[in-house]
Amino acid sequence: SSSIADALNSCVRKHNCAIVTAPPGAGKSTLLPLTLLAGLDTEGKILMLEPRRLAARQIAERMADILGEKAGETVGYRVRFESKVSAKTRIEVLTEGILTRMLVDDATLDGVDVVIFDEFHERSINSDLALALTRQAQEIIRPDLKIIIMSATIDASAICEALQAPLIESEGRMFPVETVYSETDMARYDIYKEVAATILKAADKHEGDILAFLPGQSEILKCKEILDASLSRASAELTVPQVYPLYGNLPPEKQRLAIAPSKEGERKIVLATPIAETSLTIEGVRIVVDSGLCRKLVYDARTGLSHLETVTISKDMATQRRGRAGRVAEGICYRLWTQTSEHLMEDQRRPEIEEADLTSMVLDIAAFGENNPQSLLWLTPPPSSNILNAKELLLSLEAIEPDGSITPLGRKMATLPCHPRIAKMMMSSESSALKALACDVAALLEEKDPMSDAEDSDMALRLSILR
């Protein structure tokens, strides 16, 4: 990555935007921010955006480690519910919602010299919004602000054209990976059984650590149960691989165990959500087992609510996943779908902004001081019908005026890290007892359901368990 680092430093002197593409594991997330810091001739900060909390923490810790420091000194991080920064922090790794907050509080981004958008190919609605607001700040008040977009394998030419920015490409070392397809397409509800069976078969045939992709936490835990039972029956003289789950809700120390390299003579099996596609590097993986599924938030305009659905991944995601087997040596990737059904997969994942609920986004834009969301510099413009729906809802919640400007109530709602409907409920509670109830209801609605296995949907029961 050193050649690309030099190219980036000289590019940033001439341009205020740059696009960097590199294969996963080329070290761009850890080395480039450090190189940029070394090349800065001011005392300003570098902000680096990560779409996922888990990656933000790991990347900050790794950079601090390279400098021989602890996170919170030169390099720190800020994610929801946790931050490690100090007066001497020059590089802050953040999740995207936090940058949006910062821009709403201070549109000049005072004291910040560079904003890096990492893993941009994930195209989350938060990173699209944060990029639009940062470009607005750059255009109007901060022409000296530098924007760098980093991504694995996106179609970079379209982004370069939209931003009028040069492209810097890094080759990165990749070893060949053999792809093995299934004979038949798997039933979606049984996918964890197929993944477990494929892992056991692959562990017998090949060397190296195994990384398996499952859609979510429940499938990971069911798959782990099957593997633990089968592996405990294995003969004593064989090294039995350790099985590690890896998903966003896992406590940080368990996440670290999953990411840590295997010790000499040991093997590991990591069962992960799409978080391990690009953001996290797990050393030593030579076998990938891909379920071909992921969870996606789907907005239903009829009910005005979003829900998670299990959907088929796109080809670019499948390519990212396969590449994880070719980091250290030749690898193999088992795809749990047929070659025929691969033709039906979409080429690229769709930007979330095209199909998401835009209510929170439109409220953030109003809080930023812009009444008309369409006038921002979008990479992918949000659909106008969805913006209309969002404005209607915000009007009925008394968060914005008919002209789109924010109301005093809306400004308060925008400071709460939850959906505007829920923020309004919390703001409308009169007594402290009602406020406490509103906060508990908000926690149950916004976070994972503590009784997800239960058949009933009784709110009162959940409240009593929570308390």
N, C-alpha and C positions, 0 to 999 in steps of 0.2 A: 504493500500500500504506500510505500514512500514516494514512488514516482507520481502517483495520483495526488498525494498530499502536496507535493511541490506545485503541480499543475493547478490545484485548487487555490493555493495561496496566491499565485500570480493572477489567477482569474478573478479572485475576489477584489484585488486591487483595481481592476479595470471595470468590472461589472457589478451591479448591485443584486444580481440573481444568478444562481448557477444550479444545474441539475447534475447529480452524481449517480451513476448506476454501477452496481457491483454485485456479484453473486453473494448469497448469504455466506457468512463466515470469512469474508475477505478482510474483516477487521475494521470496516468503515465506521461502525458506530462508536468504537472506542478510540481508534487512532486519529481519525480526521478532526474531531473536536479539539484534541490535545495539540495537533499540528496548527490548527487555526489560532488557538490561544497563543502559541509560541510566536505566530506571525503577526499578532495584533500589535499596533503601536500605540494603543490607547489603554485606559484602565477599565474599559467597558466589559460587560458580561456576555457570555454566550449562552443562549437558551437552546436546549435540544428537546424536541417533542417526541414522545413515544406513545403509540396508540394504547399500550398495555402497561398496567402498574408493575407487573412482575418483571417485565423487561427493563423498565425505567430504573428499578432498584438494582438489578443485576449489572446493567451497563455502568451506572454510577460507581458501584463498588469495584468493578473491574478497572475503570479509569483511575480511581483513587489508588488502587493496588499498583498500577503501572508507575504512578508517581511516588510509590512507597508511603502513601498516606492512608488515613481512614476516610470513609465517606463523610462529608460535612465540612471538610477543610477546603482545598482548592476546588474539588468537585463535590457537588451535593445533589440531592434529589428532593422533589416535592410531588407526592401523589396524594390521592384522596385518603384522609385519615392518618397520614404520616409524612413528616418532612425532616430532612437532615441537611440544613444549610447553616452557614455562619457568616460573620462579617467579612471573612476573607474568601468566600466562595466566588469563583469566577466562571465556572461552568455549572449550570443548573439543568438537570434532566427532569422534565416535567411530563405529566400526562396532559392531553390536549385541552381538557376542560379548564385546567388551571391557567393556561395561557389566555383563553377567552376571558376569564375573570380578570386577569392582569390588564388586558387591553380595555375592558369596560371601565376599570378603575383609573387607568392612565393611558389614554390613546397614544401618547407620544413614546411609550416604552422607554422612559428616561433611564439612562445608564446601561441600556442593552445595545450591543453593537451588531450581533449576529443572531439570527433565529434559524435553527436547523430543523427541518421536518423529516424525521427518520421513518423508515418503513412506510413511505407514502403510498405504496401500491395497495395498502389495505383500504385506502379511500374511505375512511370512516367519516361520518358527517361532521364530527368534531374537528378533524384535521382540515377538512374543506372549509369549514367556517373560520377556524383560526388562521388559515392561509389568506382567506378573503379579507379579514380584518387587518392582518399584518400588512398585506399589500396596500390596503387603503391608507394605513398609517404611513407607509413608505412613500406613497404617491403624494400625500398632502402635506405631511409635516416632517417626515424623517427620510429625505432622499439619501442620507448616508447609511441607513440601515441595510444590512446585507441579509438576503434570504437564500438559504441553501436547501434544496429538496433532494433527499437521498432515498433510493429505492432499489429493490432487487432487480426485477426484470420487466418493469412496466414498459409500455409502449412510450418511450421517453420522447419521441419526436413530437408528438402532439402537445406534450407539456412544454417542451422547449419553444414551440411555435407560439403557444398561448402566452408564455411569460417573456418571449423574446430573450431567452437565456441560453448560454452555451452549454453543451453537454460534455461531461468528463466521464469517460468510461474506464472501468478497471476490469482486467481480464479475470484475475483470481484463479487459483488452481482448483480444477475439478477433475476427479478421477471418473473413469467410465462406470456407469451404473446399469446393470442388466434389469430389464423390466419383465415381470412375470404376471400375466393376466389370469383371471379366473375362467373356468370353463362355463360357469353359469352366473347369472346375476343373483345377488344375495337378497334375502328378505330383510327389509330395513329394521324390523323390530328384533331380529335375532343377530344383528351384526356383531355384537360383542362376543357371541359364541364363535363366529367365523374368525374374528380377529384372534381370539385365544388359540383356536386350532391351528391357524396359520403360523402364529408365533412359535408354538411348540414344534411344528414341523421344521421351521426355518432354523430354530436354535439347534436342532439335531444336525442339520445339513451344513451350516456355515459358522464361521468364526465371527467374533466381534459383538458389540452391543447392539441391541434392537430398539428401534423407536417406532411405536405404533400410534397412528392417529385415529382417535375416536371423536364422535361429535360433542360429547359433554361428560360432565362429572358422573352421572348415574351409570352410563355405559362403561366408563373407566373402572368404577368400583365393582361392577358385575364381572367385568373381564378379569380384574385382579383376583377376585374370589376363585374363579375357575383355574387361573394359573397357579395360585398359591396351593390349591388342592392337588393339582397334577404334579407340581414340582416337589411337593413334600413327599411324594411317593417315589421320587427318583432315587437311583442307587447312591450309596454313600460316597463312593470314590469319585464320582463326577462332581465338578464344581457346579453347584446349583446356582443359576443366575438369581440376583435379587430383583424384585419387581417394585418399581417406584411409580406412583401416580404423579401427574403434573397438570394442575389446572389453577385458574385464577383465585379460587376461594381457599386454596390450601395455605396453611400457616407458612410464613417465610422460611423457617428452618427446614421444613419438609421440602419446600421448593428447592432449597440449596442442595439437599441430598440428591434430588433427582438430576440436577444439572452437573454436579461434581463428577470429574472423570473417574472411571473405575480404577480400583487399585490393581497392582500387578497380579496376574493370575485370577482375577475375578471378572465376572460378566454382569451386565445389568440389562434389564428390560424396562424401558420407560413408556408408560401409557399416557399420552398427552392429547390435549385439545389443540386446535389450530395455532395456539400460542407458540408452538415449537416449529412452525413453518419457516419463519425467518427471524423473528425477534430474538430468540434464544438459541445459543449454540450449545449442543451437548456433544462433548468430545467423544471420540471412539465409536460413534455409530457407523455400522457397516451394513445393517439390514433395516429397511423401512417396510412397515406393513401399513397400507393405507385403506381405511374403510370407505373413502370416497365421499364422506358426509361431513357436514358442519352445521352448527346452529346459527340461525339468522333471525334478527328481529324483524317481524313483518307487521306493517301498519295496516289496520283495517279502517278505511274511511267511514264505513257504516257505523261502527261502534265508537270511533274516535280513539281506540286503544291499540297498543302494539302487543304482540305476543311472540314468543320464540317458536320457530318451526325448524325441524330437521330437514335440510335440503342437500341436494347433490352439489359437490364443489365444481368450480370451473377448471378448465385445462391449465390455466396459469398457476392455480393453487396446487394442482396435482404435480406440476413440474417442480414447484418449490419444494414440495414434500419429498419427491424422489431425490432431489439434489442433496438432501440431508444424508444420504447413504454414501456419497462420494467425496466426503471431506478429507478423510485420512488415508484411504486406499480404495481399490475397486470395491464396489458394493452391489447390492441387489435390492430391488424394490418389488414387493408383492402388492398388486392392485386388486382389490376385491370387487372388480367389475370386469365385464367382457370387453374385448376390443371393439365389438359392434356397438355397444352402448356408449363407448367413448366418443363416437361421432356425434352423439346427441348432447354432449356437454357444451356449455357456453365457453367461448375462447377465453374471455376475461371476466373477472368478477365485476359486478356493476357497482358504480359509486353509490354509497348508501343514501346520498342526498336525493337520488332519483326516486326512491320509494319510501323514505322514512317519514315519520311524524315530524313536522317542522315547527311545532308550537314553541318549544324551548329555544330553538335557533332564532325565530323571529323576535322573541322577547329579548334575547341577548343582543341582537342587532339594534333594537330600539334603545336598550340600555347603553349601548356603545354611542348612540346619538344619531343613528341613521334611520329615517322613517321608511325608506323604500328599499327593502332587501334586494330587489332586482338591480339596483344601481351599483352594488358592490362588484369588485373584480373577481367573479367566480371562474373557476376552472371548468366546472360543470354547472350550468345554471340550474337552480332548483325549479321544479315544475310550478307554473303559476297557479294551477288549481290547488296544489297543496299549500301554497303560500296564502291563498284566499281562505282556505279552511282554517289555517293557523290564525290568521288575523281575526276571523269571525269569532273563534273561540276566545282569543285574548280580549276582544271587545266585550264579550259576554262576561268575562272574568274581571272586567274593569281594570285591566292591566295596561291597555293602550287607549289613546283617544282615536276618534274616527279618522284623523289625518295620519295615524300610524305612530305618533310620538308617545313616549312612555308616560304613564301617570305616576304620582308619588307611590301609590300602592304597588304598581308594576315594578317600580325601582326596588322596593323592598322584596317583592317576590323573586326578582332576578338574582338577589344575593343568596337565595337558598338553593342548594345543589339537588333539586328534584324537579319533577314535571310541574309546569305552572298550575295545573288543576290541583295538585297536592299542596303546592305552595299557598294557593288561595285558601284551601281548607285550614292550613296551619295559621294563616294570617287572620282568619275569620273567628278564631276561638276567643271568646271573651275571658272566661275565668281561668285560673291556673289549672284547675282539674281538667277543663276542656282542652287547654293547650297540651297538657301531658297526654291526653287521649289522642289528640291530633298527631302528635309526634310518634306515638306508638303505631297508629294506623299507617302513617307515612312510611315508617320503617318496614312494616309488613308488606306494603304495596310496592315499594321501590327496590327492596333487596330480595334475596332468595327466600322462598317460603320455608319456614322452619318445619312445616308438616307436609312436605311435598309428597310423602308416601301415602298420606291419609286420603280416604275416599271423599270425605265431606269438605265443604268450603265454608265452615262456620267461622266467622270473624271473631265472635266473642271467645270461643275456645282458644283461638290463636293468641288473643290478647292476654288471656289468663296464663297461658304457657310462657309468653314473652315476659310477663311480670314475675 
